[in-house]
Amino acid sequence: MIRRHFLKSVASAPFVTSGLLAAPPSGKLRHASFGGGGMALTDLRALAQSPHIEVAAIAEVDASRVVDAKKLFPKANIYTDWRELLDKEGSSLDSVNVSTPDHMHGAMGLASMDLGLHCYGQKPLAQNLSECRAMVEKAREKKVVTQMGIQVSSEFSERLTVEIVQSGIIGKINRVHSFSNKKWGGNGKLPDRNDPIPEGFDWDSWLGVAKDRPFINGYYHPSHWRKRRDFGTGTFGDMGCHIFSSWYRALGLTSPSSLTSHGPASNEYDWANDSKIDYVYPATPFTSDKGVTVTWYDGSARPPQEVAELVGGKLPAQGSVIIGSEGVLLATHMSTPTLFPKEKRKGFRYPRLKPRDHYLEWVDAARGASKQRPSANYEDYAGALTESVLIGCLATLFPGEKLVWDSAKLEFVGNKKADAQVGREYRKGWEI
C-alpha cells in the first residue's frame, strides 16, 4: 500500500471515532484482546494479574483456541471479526492487546489507537515498515499509552546488559554479533492443494488484510505463518526484536545508515533460513567514533569461530557478542550476561536493579497510576527498534546489495525495487 493511501484509509475507517478520554487515575481498564489462544492467552493471563484490568471482549477466529480464555474470562464477549468488536464495543473500551499473527498487528493497532485506546502490541510492532511508522505517528497523535511485547526488555538479563555496556567496563563498542538458531523460514514450494476449512475456523477473517488464497491444512495456521512472507517476518522478525533490544538500548541507537544481506534470498512465498545481515549504525556516545557494525545470523548461520573464541570458544543457541575496545560481553538470550576476558569479572559488581513487570508497568501507566512511560513504548523506542529489524527482513530480498536507508523519508536511497517493499496492498474489503 502506498504510504499516503495507507494513512488516508486509516483516517476514513467507517467505525473509527477519535477523542475518547483515557481511564480515570487508578481506575479499571475495560480491556479487549485481539487473539484468544497462544501468545494472546499468555498476554491476557499476565495482564489479568492486575486487579485493574477487566477483560470485556475477545476477538478470535478459531473457536478451538478460545476455549481456555472463555473459562478464564466468562464475562468477556467473544467475536470472530475484530472490526465488529471495535464497532460494537470500542466506545466503552479503554485498552487492547494485539497478539495475533504479524500481518494483522498494524491494522488492529492503528484502528484501536485511532479510537483513543491504549495499546499493548506483540512484537514485531507491525509486519512492514509503512505500518510501523504509521503506528508510531498514531500513538503520538492520540497520546495513548503503548508497549511492545518484548517482555525480555524488562528482565534482569537485558537490563544488566544495558547497565554493563553503559558502565564503560568494556570500552567503546565497535562490533556486535547477534544470532538465533531458530529456522522460521521455508523452502519456497507452495503446496498445490485446497484443503477443507476446519469447523469453527473463520479462514477469511484469519487472512484479514492479506490477499485471498486457498486454505492449506498445517501450512499457515496455527504456527507456520511465521515462515510465510505475507503473514510473518521469519526468524529475524520473531526473535530480532528480543535479541537486538539489549545492545540497541545500551548504545542509544536509532536507524542504521546502511545494511547488506549476505545469506540466501527470501522468495515470493517464504522468508529465507540461514540469514546473515550486516548493519552499519552511526556513532553514539557508547560506540567507537566510526560507529558500530552489527551482524545478524539465524538458522545454521553462526558467527565465525574467532568470535566464539572471544567468549570461551562456544556460543549459546541465541544471544549477542558485544565487542568493545576494552573487553567483550556475552549476552546470552534470557541469561545473565558474562564479561570476557575473565579478568574483567574480578571486583566487578553487578548493579542492583529493582524488579519490573513489563505488563503491569503498561497497565499502571494506562490507568494513570504511573507517570512513567512504559520502557518499550512505540514512540520513543519500539518503533525505531522494529524498523531496524524490518529493514533487515526486507534486505533478504536483495542479497549482496548494499541498501542505504533514509529513515526520515521512509525510503531506500536510489532503490525503487526496495521501496516497493516498504508497505503492502490491503485486500479488497479489508482496507481500514
C-alpha positions as CSV (number, residue, x, y, z in Angstrom):
1,M,0.0,0.0,0.0
2,I,1.3,3.4,-0.9
3,R,2.1,5.3,2.4
4,R,-0.2,8.2,1.7
5,H,-3.1,5.9,0.7
6,F,-2.4,3.8,3.8
7,L,-2.7,6.8,6.2
8,K,-5.7,8.2,4.4
9,S,-7.5,4.8,4.6
10,V,-6.9,4.6,8.3
11,A,-8.4,8.1,8.8
12,S,-11.5,7.1,6.8
13,A,-12.3,3.9,8.5
14,P,-16.1,3.5,8.9
15,F,-16.0,2.5,12.5
16,V,-13.3,4.9,13.8
17,T,-14.1,7.8,16.0
18,S,-11.5,9.7,18.0
19,G,-11.1,11.8,21.0
20,L,-12.1,9.3,23.7
21,L,-10.9,10.0,27.2
22,A,-8.4,7.8,29.0
23,A,-9.4,5.9,32.1
24,P,-9.5,7.9,35.3
25,P,-6.5,7.8,37.5
26,S,-6.2,4.5,39.4
27,G,-9.4,3.3,37.6
28,K,-10.2,0.0,36.0
29,L,-9.4,-0.6,32.3
30,R,-12.1,-2.1,30.2
31,H,-9.9,-4.2,28.0
32,A,-10.2,-6.2,24.8
33,S,-7.9,-8.8,23.3
34,F,-7.2,-9.4,19.6
35,G,-6.4,-13.1,19.8
36,G,-7.7,-15.7,22.3
37,G,-5.1,-18.5,22.3
38,G,-1.4,-19.0,22.1
39,M,0.5,-15.8,22.8
40,A,-2.7,-13.9,23.2
41,L,-3.7,-16.1,26.1
42,T,-0.3,-15.7,27.6
43,D,-0.7,-11.9,27.4
44,L,-4.2,-12.0,28.8
45,R,-3.1,-14.1,31.8
46,A,-0.2,-11.7,32.5
47,L,-2.3,-8.6,32.1
48,A,-5.1,-10.0,34.3
49,Q,-2.7,-10.3,37.2
50,S,-3.6,-6.6,37.7
51,P,-6.8,-6.1,39.6
52,H,-7.3,-3.0,37.4
53,I,-7.9,-5.0,34.2
54,E,-11.4,-6.1,33.2
55,V,-11.4,-8.3,30.1
56,A,-14.5,-7.2,28.4
57,A,-14.1,-8.7,24.9
58,I,-12.0,-11.1,22.9
59,A,-11.7,-11.4,19.1
60,E,-10.5,-14.9,17.9
61,V,-11.0,-16.5,14.5
62,D,-10.6,-20.1,15.7
63,A,-13.2,-21.4,18.1
64,S,-10.9,-24.2,19.3
65,R,-8.3,-21.7,20.5
66,V,-10.6,-19.6,22.6
67,V,-11.9,-22.3,25.0
68,D,-9.5,-21.6,27.8
69,A,-9.9,-17.8,27.5
70,K,-13.7,-18.3,27.9
71,K,-13.2,-20.2,31.1
72,L,-10.8,-17.6,32.5
73,F,-12.9,-14.6,31.4
74,P,-16.5,-15.8,31.3
75,K,-17.9,-12.3,31.2
76,A,-16.0,-11.4,28.1
77,N,-17.9,-11.1,24.8
78,I,-16.4,-13.3,22.1
79,Y,-16.2,-12.1,18.5
80,T,-14.7,-13.6,15.3
81,D,-14.2,-10.4,13.4
82,W,-12.1,-7.8,15.3
83,R,-13.7,-5.0,13.4
84,E,-17.1,-6.0,14.7
85,L,-15.7,-5.9,18.2
86,L,-14.4,-2.3,17.8
87,D,-17.6,-1.3,16.1
88,K,-19.8,-2.5,18.9
89,E,-17.6,-2.0,22.0
90,G,-14.9,0.4,21.0
91,S,-16.6,3.4,22.7
92,S,-16.7,1.6,26.0
93,L,-13.2,0.3,26.0
94,D,-10.0,1.7,27.4
95,S,-7.3,-0.6,26.2
96,V,-6.4,-3.5,23.9
97,N,-3.7,-6.1,23.3
98,V,-2.8,-7.1,19.8
99,S,-1.5,-10.7,20.0
100,T,-2.2,-12.2,16.5
101,P,-0.1,-13.2,13.5
102,D,2.2,-10.4,12.4
103,H,0.3,-9.3,9.3
104,M,-2.6,-8.0,11.5
105,H,-0.6,-6.0,14.0
106,G,-0.7,-2.8,12.0
107,A,-4.3,-2.8,11.1
108,M,-5.6,-3.7,14.5
109,G,-3.2,-1.4,16.4
110,L,-3.9,1.6,14.2
111,A,-7.7,1.2,14.3
112,S,-7.6,0.8,18.1
113,M,-5.3,3.8,18.7
114,D,-7.5,5.9,16.5
115,L,-10.3,5.2,18.9
116,G,-8.1,6.5,21.7
117,L,-7.4,3.1,23.2
118,H,-4.2,2.3,25.0
119,C,-2.3,-0.5,23.1
120,Y,-0.1,-3.4,24.2
121,G,1.1,-4.9,20.9
122,Q,3.1,-8.0,20.3
123,K,6.4,-7.9,18.5
124,P,7.2,-7.0,15.8
125,L,5.2,-3.8,16.1
126,A,4.0,-4.3,12.5
127,Q,4.7,-6.5,9.6
128,N,6.1,-3.9,7.3
129,L,7.8,-0.5,7.5
130,S,5.0,1.6,6.4
131,E,2.6,0.2,9.1
132,C,5.4,0.5,11.7
133,R,5.9,4.2,11.1
134,A,2.1,4.8,11.0
135,M,1.8,3.1,14.4
136,V,4.4,5.4,15.9
137,E,2.7,8.5,14.4
138,K,-0.7,7.4,15.5
139,A,0.5,6.8,19.1
140,R,1.9,10.3,19.2
141,E,-1.2,11.8,17.7
142,K,-3.6,10.2,20.1
143,K,-1.3,10.4,23.2
144,V,-2.2,6.8,24.1
145,V,0.0,4.6,26.4
146,T,1.8,1.9,24.4
147,Q,4.0,-1.0,25.0
148,M,5.5,-3.6,22.6
149,G,5.6,-7.2,23.8
150,I,9.4,-7.6,24.2
151,Q,9.0,-8.7,27.8
152,V,12.6,-9.7,27.9
153,S,13.5,-6.0,27.9
154,S,12.1,-5.8,31.4
155,E,14.0,-8.9,32.6
156,F,17.2,-8.6,34.7
157,S,19.3,-10.2,31.9
158,E,18.7,-7.4,29.4
159,R,18.7,-4.6,31.9
160,L,22.1,-5.9,33.2
161,T,23.4,-5.9,29.7
162,V,22.4,-2.3,29.3
163,E,24.0,-1.3,32.6
164,I,27.2,-3.1,32.0
165,V,27.7,-1.7,28.5
166,Q,26.9,1.8,29.7
167,S,29.3,1.5,32.6
168,G,32.2,1.6,30.2
169,I,33.9,-1.6,31.5
170,I,34.3,-3.0,28.0
171,G,35.0,0.4,26.5
172,K,33.5,1.9,23.4
173,I,31.6,-0.7,21.3
174,N,32.6,-1.2,17.7
175,R,31.2,-4.6,16.8
176,V,28.1,-6.7,17.7
177,H,27.2,-10.3,16.6
178,S,23.6,-11.4,17.3
179,F,22.2,-14.8,16.5
180,S,19.3,-17.2,16.8
181,N,19.3,-20.9,15.9
182,K,15.5,-20.9,15.1
183,K,14.5,-21.7,11.5
184,W,11.3,-19.8,10.9
185,G,11.7,-19.9,7.1
186,G,10.6,-22.2,4.3
187,N,11.7,-23.9,1.1
188,G,9.5,-21.7,-1.2
189,K,7.4,-24.5,-2.5
190,L,3.7,-23.7,-2.2
191,P,1.6,-26.9,-1.8
192,D,-0.8,-27.3,-4.8
193,R,-3.9,-28.1,-2.9
194,N,-7.1,-26.7,-1.4
195,D,-8.0,-28.3,1.9
196,P,-11.4,-28.2,3.7
197,I,-11.6,-25.4,6.3
198,P,-12.0,-26.8,9.8
199,E,-15.3,-26.3,11.5
200,G,-15.2,-23.2,13.8
201,F,-12.3,-21.6,11.9
202,D,-13.0,-18.4,10.0
203,W,-10.4,-18.5,7.3
204,D,-11.5,-15.2,5.7
205,S,-11.1,-13.3,9.0
206,W,-7.7,-15.0,9.6
207,L,-6.5,-13.8,6.2
208,G,-7.6,-10.4,7.1
209,V,-5.6,-7.8,5.1
210,A,-3.7,-10.5,3.2
211,K,-4.7,-11.5,-0.3
212,D,-7.2,-14.3,-0.7
213,R,-5.9,-17.9,-1.2
214,P,-6.9,-21.5,-0.6
215,F,-6.7,-22.9,2.9
216,I,-3.8,-25.4,3.2
217,N,-4.0,-27.5,6.4
218,G,-0.9,-27.1,8.5
219,Y,0.8,-24.7,6.2
220,Y,-0.3,-21.4,7.7
221,H,-2.4,-21.8,10.9
222,P,-1.8,-22.1,13.8
223,S,2.0,-21.5,13.8
224,H,3.7,-21.8,10.5
225,W,2.5,-18.4,9.3
226,R,5.8,-17.0,10.7
227,K,7.6,-18.6,7.8
228,R,5.4,-17.1,5.1
229,R,6.1,-13.7,3.7
230,D,2.5,-12.5,3.6
231,F,1.9,-13.2,7.3
232,G,5.1,-13.4,9.3
233,T,8.6,-11.9,9.4
234,G,10.7,-15.1,9.6
235,T,13.2,-15.9,12.4
236,F,14.5,-12.4,12.4
237,G,11.1,-10.8,13.0
238,D,10.3,-13.4,15.6
239,M,13.5,-13.1,17.6
240,G,15.3,-10.0,16.3
241,C,13.2,-7.5,18.4
242,H,14.1,-9.5,21.5
243,I,17.8,-10.1,20.8
244,F,18.6,-6.7,19.3
245,S,17.0,-4.9,22.1
246,S,19.7,-5.1,24.8
247,W,22.6,-3.6,22.9
248,Y,20.3,-1.4,20.8
249,R,19.1,0.3,24.0
250,A,22.5,0.2,25.6
251,L,24.1,2.0,22.7
252,G,21.4,4.6,22.2
253,L,20.9,3.6,18.6
254,T,18.3,4.8,16.2
255,S,18.4,4.0,12.4
256,P,21.2,2.2,10.6
257,S,22.8,4.1,7.8
258,S,23.2,1.0,5.6
259,L,22.9,-2.7,5.5
260,T,23.6,-5.7,3.3
261,S,22.2,-9.3,3.3
262,H,24.8,-12.0,2.6
263,G,22.6,-15.0,3.1
264,P,20.1,-16.9,0.9
265,A,17.4,-14.9,-0.8
266,S,13.8,-14.8,0.5
267,N,11.4,-15.6,-2.3
268,E,7.8,-14.9,-3.2
269,Y,6.3,-17.2,-0.6
270,D,8.8,-17.7,2.3
271,W,11.4,-15.9,4.4
272,A,14.8,-17.4,3.9
273,N,16.6,-19.5,6.5
274,D,20.2,-19.1,7.5
275,S,20.3,-15.3,7.1
276,K,23.4,-13.2,7.6
277,I,22.8,-9.4,7.5
278,D,25.4,-6.7,8.1
279,Y,24.3,-3.3,9.5
280,V,26.3,-0.1,10.0
281,Y,25.0,2.3,12.6
282,P,26.2,5.9,13.2
283,A,28.3,6.7,16.2
284,T,26.8,7.4,19.6
285,P,28.5,8.3,23.0
286,F,28.7,4.5,23.7
287,T,30.2,3.4,20.3
288,S,33.5,3.9,18.6
289,D,33.9,7.2,16.7
290,K,33.3,5.3,13.5
291,G,30.0,3.9,14.8
292,V,29.2,0.2,15.2
293,T,28.9,-2.7,12.8
294,V,26.3,-5.3,13.7
295,T,25.7,-8.7,12.1
296,W,22.6,-10.9,12.5
297,Y,22.7,-14.6,11.9
298,D,19.9,-17.2,12.1
299,G,19.3,-20.9,11.5
300,S,22.5,-22.6,10.6
301,A,24.4,-19.4,10.0
302,R,26.7,-18.6,13.0
303,P,29.4,-16.0,13.9
304,P,32.9,-17.1,12.9
305,Q,34.9,-19.2,15.3
306,E,37.2,-16.2,16.2
307,V,34.1,-14.6,17.7
308,A,33.3,-17.7,19.7
309,E,36.9,-17.7,21.0
310,L,36.4,-14.3,22.5
311,V,33.8,-15.8,24.8
312,G,35.4,-19.1,25.8
313,G,35.1,-21.0,22.5
314,K,31.4,-21.8,22.5
315,L,28.3,-19.8,21.6
316,P,24.8,-20.3,23.0
317,A,21.8,-21.0,20.8
318,Q,20.7,-17.4,20.9
319,G,22.2,-14.1,22.1
320,S,24.8,-11.5,21.3
321,V,28.5,-11.0,21.5
322,I,29.2,-7.3,22.2
323,I,32.8,-6.3,21.4
324,G,34.3,-3.1,22.9
325,S,37.7,-1.5,22.9
326,E,38.4,-2.8,26.4
327,G,36.6,-6.2,26.6
328,V,33.7,-8.4,25.4
329,L,30.3,-9.1,26.8
330,L,28.4,-12.3,26.0
331,A,24.7,-11.6,26.3
332,T,23.0,-15.0,26.2
333,H,19.3,-14.6,25.5
334,M,17.4,-14.8,28.8
335,S,20.5,-15.4,30.8
336,T,22.9,-13.4,32.9
337,P,25.5,-11.6,30.7
338,T,29.1,-12.6,31.1
339,L,32.3,-10.5,30.9
340,F,35.4,-11.5,29.0
341,P,38.3,-11.9,29.4
342,K,37.8,-13.4,32.8
343,E,40.0,-10.8,34.5
344,K,37.2,-8.3,33.8
345,R,35.0,-10.1,36.3
346,K,37.4,-9.6,39.2
347,G,36.0,-7.0,41.5
348,F,33.1,-6.2,39.2
349,R,29.8,-5.9,41.0
350,Y,26.6,-6.4,39.1
351,P,24.3,-3.3,39.6
352,R,21.2,-3.8,41.7
353,L,18.0,-3.4,39.8
354,K,14.5,-3.1,41.1
355,P,12.1,-5.8,39.7
356,R,10.0,-4.6,36.8
357,D,6.9,-6.1,35.3
358,H,6.6,-5.5,31.6
359,Y,2.9,-5.9,31.5
360,L,1.9,-4.2,34.7
361,E,4.0,-1.1,34.1
362,W,1.9,-0.6,31.0
363,V,-1.4,-1.2,32.9
364,D,-0.4,1.3,35.6
365,A,0.6,4.0,33.1
366,A,-2.6,3.4,31.0
367,R,-4.8,3.8,34.1
368,G,-3.0,7.0,35.2
369,A,-1.4,5.5,38.3
370,S,2.1,6.0,37.0
371,K,3.5,8.9,35.1
372,Q,6.5,6.9,33.8
373,R,6.3,5.9,30.2
374,P,6.5,2.1,29.6
375,S,10.0,1.1,28.7
376,A,9.1,-0.3,25.2
377,N,6.6,2.3,24.2
378,Y,6.1,2.8,20.5
379,E,7.1,6.4,20.1
380,D,10.4,6.5,21.9
381,Y,11.8,3.0,21.5
382,A,9.8,0.1,20.0
383,G,9.1,1.9,16.7
384,A,12.7,2.5,15.9
385,L,13.8,-0.9,17.1
386,T,11.2,-2.7,15.0
387,E,12.2,-0.5,12.0
388,S,15.8,-1.8,12.3
389,V,14.6,-5.4,12.3
390,L,12.1,-5.0,9.4
391,I,14.8,-3.4,7.2
392,G,16.8,-6.5,7.7
393,C,13.9,-8.7,6.8
394,L,13.5,-6.7,3.6
395,A,17.2,-6.8,2.8
396,T,16.9,-10.6,2.4
397,L,15.0,-10.0,-0.8
398,F,18.1,-8.3,-2.3
399,P,21.1,-10.4,-1.3
400,G,24.5,-8.8,-2.0
401,E,23.0,-5.3,-2.5
402,K,24.1,-2.5,-0.1
403,L,20.9,-0.7,0.9
404,V,21.1,2.8,2.1
405,W,18.2,3.7,4.4
406,D,16.8,7.2,4.8
407,S,14.6,6.9,7.9
408,A,13.2,10.4,7.7
409,K,11.8,9.8,4.2
410,L,11.0,6.1,4.9
411,E,12.8,5.0,1.8
412,F,15.9,3.4,0.4
413,V,18.2,5.9,-1.4
414,G,18.1,5.2,-5.2
415,N,16.4,1.8,-4.9
416,K,12.9,1.8,-6.2
417,K,12.6,-2.1,-6.0
418,A,13.4,-2.0,-2.3
419,D,11.0,1.0,-1.8
420,A,8.2,-1.1,-3.3
421,Q,8.5,-3.5,-0.3
422,V,8.1,-0.8,2.3
423,G,4.3,-1.2,2.5
424,R,1.7,-3.6,1.3
425,E,-1.7,-3.5,-0.5
426,Y,-4.6,-4.5,1.6
427,R,-7.2,-7.0,0.4
428,K,-10.3,-5.5,-1.1
429,G,-13.0,-5.2,1.6
430,W,-10.4,-5.3,4.4
431,E,-9.0,-1.8,4.0
432,I,-9.0,0.0,7.3
